[in-house]
Amino acid sequence: MQRIVLASSNRGKLAEFNALLAGSGLEVVAQASLGIDDAEESGLSFIENALLKARHAAQASGLPALADDSGLCVPALGGAPGLYSARYAGSHGDAVANNARLLRELDGLPQDRREAFFICVLVLLQRADDPTPLVVEGRWHGRVLETPRGVGGFGYDPLFLPAGQLTSAAELDPALKNRLSHRGQALAQLHARLSECGG
């Protein structure tokens, strides 16, 4: 079993990764359990931020590192909240405030203009100076609801109605969410790539 450090302190993400990576042959260690703080997300794209986080965790731990950068993109808002999804309303990780701002920004927009997608870019590094990072991307399409629904999930899940579903991401069964979601899609690609590489 390969031991890797997960470059995230987000509890919701940690729970999803643990469920998604069960039985993968990877022993995932949260960076916080190793005393590693979050990296500064100074990149201008999801892939840049994921690389920054993975390199930071690999450097500090000496272990292979898995990092994701993800967010909700709303075309009607020019792609916002996008890279700034976790701090859309100002302070990092305030989901209630972030959701409230998103609803204000979309107030009055008809259903057909409320399209949105979650994106997840995953990066796996074997070491901090790995010149060939494994990079995969998943996207989960849907639209933004007018009021929050459900208490499961985290972040924008109560406002996101996935395409083809009748319930919000926060109302979905966790196992189904993990199959459909941007993070689930990205991890499925990562599994496939690792199998191709024989590791």
Buried (B, 14 or more C-beta within 10 A) or exposed (E): EEEBBBBBBBEBBBBBBEEBBEEBEBEBBBBBEEEBEBBEBEBEEBBBBBBBBBBBBBBBBEBBBBBBBBBBBBEBBEBBBBBBBBBBBEEEBBBEBBBBBBBEBBEEBEEEBBBBBBBBBBBBBBEBEBEEBBBBBBBBEBBBBBEBBBEBBBBBBBBBBBEEBEBBBBBBEEEBBBEBBBBBBBBBBBBEBBEEEEE
